[in-house]
Amino acid sequence: AARRHIYIETQYLASFGVGEALAARLREPGGPEVAILVTCFSRGMIEQFVMASNRDRLIRGLKKADRFGRLRVMYAVVPDGDGGECEVLIHSKVVVVDDVFVRVGSSNLNNRSEGLDTECDVAVEARTPAERHAIAALRNRLLAEHLDACEGDVAAAIGRGSLVAAIDRLNTRPRGLRPFPIALTGPTSPLPGTALLDPSRPFRPLYEARELAAAAFSWLTRRAS
C-alpha cells in the first residue's frame, strides 16, 4: 500500500518473499522509493554463509528490479579516529511506510524470524494527523542520527518529495551512510540449503526429538534427586 516511500532497518535481509514484494513495487513506473539500512560485514561462519550470501543475492535482485532509480541499500559508518571509518552494526528491525505505518520489534527479514523463531513485533497504523506526524518524526530522527544531521533538515528535505534524494543531499559528513557494495552479475535466487540453515517453519522430526530429549532429561533429573 506504500505510495511514496518505504524505509527499512534490518540486521538480516534474507527473506525472498519480502524481496519479491519490494522488487514488484520497484518495477512499477509510479511505485514507491525504497531505502534499506543493513549490516554490511557479517560475523560468524553460519551468518556469513547463509545470511550474507542470501542478503547479497536478494539485494542483487532488487538492484536489477530498480528500473527507475528509486532504491538505496546502505550501511552506516562513523569516523574511527584514525582518519578512516568504522561500520555501525545495524541491529534494529524497523519498517516505516510513508507516514502511515510503522513496525518495530525483534524479528529480522529472514525466514527464521518469519516462521520459526519466537519474536515480538508491534505495528502501528496512523489514523489521525497527529499519529502520522509521530511516525514521520520517528523516521526523520533515525535518518538524522545516521546522517549526523538535524531532524528539521531531514524533514525539510523529505518534504520536497523524495526520500532517496533527501538522503543523497544530506549524506555529506564523515558519519553517514555508504552504498552497499554489490556486483550486479551473479545469482539472485536463494542459496542451496537455505531451507535447512534458515528454515521458514519447524522441522518436525527435530522438534519431536528435542521434546523427547527434554522429557528424558527431566525424568533422569527426578530420579537423581
C-alpha positions in Angstrom: 0.0 0.0 0.0 3.1 2.3 0.0 2.6 5.4 -2.1 5.8 7.4 -1.7 8.5 5.6 0.2 9.4 2.5 2.3 12.2 2.9 5.0 13.7 -0.3 6.4 16.4 -1.1 9.0 17.2 -4.7 9.5 20.3 -6.7 10.6 19.4 -9.6 8.3 17.8 -9.2 4.8 17.3 -12.7 3.6 13.5 -13.1 3.1 12.9 -13.7 -0.6 9.2 -13.2 0.0 9.8 -9.7 1.2 12.4 -9.2 -1.6 9.9 -10.2 -4.3 7.3 -7.8 -2.9 9.8 -4.9 -2.9 11.0 -5.8 -6.4 7.5 -5.8 -7.7 7.0 -2.2 -6.4 10.3 -1.1 -7.8 9.3 -2.2 -11.2 6.2 -0.1 -11.2 6.6 3.2 -13.1 4.9 5.2 -10.2 5.9 2.9 -7.3 7.4 4.0 -4.0 11.1 4.7 -3.2 12.8 2.1 -1.0 15.6 2.9 1.4 17.2 -0.1 3.3 19.8 0.0 6.0 21.6 -3.3 6.6 24.7 -4.7 8.2 27.5 -4.8 5.6 30.1 -7.2 7.2 28.7 -10.4 8.7 30.1 -12.1 11.7 30.3 -15.8 12.3 30.6 -18.7 9.8 26.8 -19.5 9.5 25.9 -15.9 9.3 28.4 -15.3 6.5 27.5 -18.5 4.6 23.7 -18.2 4.8 22.6 -14.7 5.8 25.3 -12.8 4.0 25.1 -14.9 0.8 21.3 -14.7 0.6 21.4 -11.0 1.5 23.7 -10.4 -1.4 21.5 -12.4 -3.8 18.4 -10.6 -2.6 19.9 -7.1 -2.9 21.2 -8.1 -6.4 17.7 -8.9 -7.4 16.4 -5.6 -6.0 19.1 -3.7 -7.9 18.0 -5.4 -11.2 14.4 -4.6 -10.5 15.2 -0.9 -9.8 14.3 0.3 -13.3 13.7 3.9 -12.2 16.5 4.6 -9.7 14.2 4.5 -6.6 16.3 2.1 -4.5 19.0 2.8 -1.9 20.6 0.0 0.0 23.1 1.3 2.6 25.1 0.7 5.7 26.0 3.1 8.4 29.5 4.3 9.4 31.2 6.6 11.9 34.7 8.0 12.0 37.2 5.6 13.6 39.5 8.3 15.0 42.4 7.4 12.6 41.2 9.1 9.5 39.1 6.2 8.4 35.6 4.9 9.2 34.0 2.1 11.2 30.8 0.4 10.3 27.8 0.7 12.7 26.3 -2.7 13.4 22.6 -2.4 12.4 20.7 -4.4 14.9 17.3 -2.6 14.7 14.3 -4.1 13.0 12.1 -1.2 11.7 9.8 -0.7 8.8 8.2 2.7 8.1 5.8 3.1 5.2 5.1 6.7 4.2 3.9 8.4 7.3 1.0 5.9 7.9 2.6 2.7 9.1 5.5 1.7 11.4 6.6 -1.7 12.6 9.3 -2.3 15.2 10.2 -5.4 17.0 12.6 -8.3 17.3 12.1 -10.1 14.0 14.5 -9.7 11.1 13.6 -10.0 7.5 14.7 -13.6 7.2 13.0 -17.0 7.2 13.7 -18.0 10.8 12.2 -14.8 12.1 9.1 -15.0 9.9 8.2 -18.6 10.5 10.3 -20.4 13.2 11.7 -18.2 16.0 9.7 -16.7 18.8 9.5 -12.9 18.1 7.6 -9.9 19.3 6.7 -7.0 17.0 4.5 -4.0 17.3 2.8 -2.4 14.3 1.0 0.9 14.3 -1.2 2.3 11.6 -1.9 6.0 11.8 -5.5 7.2 11.7 -5.1 10.8 12.7 -2.8 13.7 11.6 -1.0 13.6 15.0 -0.3 9.9 14.5 1.0 10.5 11.0 3.3 13.2 12.3 4.6 10.9 15.0 5.5 8.2 12.5 7.2 10.7 10.2 9.1 12.2 13.1 10.4 8.7 14.1 11.7 8.0 10.6 13.3 11.5 10.5 15.0 11.1 13.8 16.5 7.8 12.7 17.8 9.3 9.5 19.1 12.4 11.3 21.2 10.1 13.6 22.6 8.1 10.7 23.3 11.2 8.6 24.6 13.4 11.5 22.0 15.9 10.6 19.3 17.9 12.2 15.8 16.3 12.3 14.4 19.5 10.9 16.7 19.4 7.9 15.8 15.8 7.3 12.1 16.7 7.4 12.5 19.6 5.1 14.5 17.6 2.6 12.0 14.7 2.5 9.2 17.3 2.3 10.5 18.3 -1.1 9.0 15.0 -2.3 11.8 12.3 -2.4 13.2 10.2 0.5 16.2 9.0 -1.5 17.0 12.4 -2.8 16.9 13.7 0.8 19.4 11.0 1.8 21.7 11.8 -1.1 21.6 15.5 -0.4 22.3 15.2 3.4 24.8 12.4 3.2 27.9 14.6 3.2 29.6 14.1 6.6 32.1 11.6 8.0 29.3 10.0 9.9 26.8 8.8 7.3 25.6 6.1 5.0 27.5 4.2 2.4 26.2 2.3 -0.6 26.1 -1.4 -0.1 28.8 -2.9 -2.3 27.2 -5.5 -4.6 28.0 -6.7 -8.1 25.0 -6.9 -10.5 26.3 -10.1 -12.0 25.6 -13.3 -10.1 22.7 -15.3 -8.7 19.5 -13.8 -7.4 17.8 -17.0 -6.1 18.2 -18.4 -2.6 21.4 -20.3 -1.7 21.0 -24.1 -1.9 20.4 -25.4 1.6 18.6 -22.3 2.7 15.6 -24.4 3.9 17.9 -26.3 6.3 20.0 -23.4 7.6 17.4 -20.7 7.5 14.1 -22.6 7.8 10.8 -20.9 7.5 8.9 -23.5 9.6 9.8 -26.0 12.3 11.5 -29.2 11.2 9.0 -31.6 12.7 11.4 -34.6 13.4 13.9 -32.4 15.0 11.2 -30.7 17.1 9.9 -34.0 18.3 13.4 -35.3 19.1 14.0 -32.1 21.1 10.8 -32.8 23.1 11.8 -36.4 23.8 15.3 -35.3 24.9 13.8 -32.7 27.2 11.4 -35.3 28.7 14.2 -37.8 29.2 16.4 -35.2 30.9 13.5 -34.2 33.2 12.9 -37.9 34.1 16.6 -38.5 34.8 16.8 -35.4 37.0 13.9 -36.5 39.1 15.4 -40.0 39.5 18.7 -38.5 40.6 17.1 -36.3 43.2 
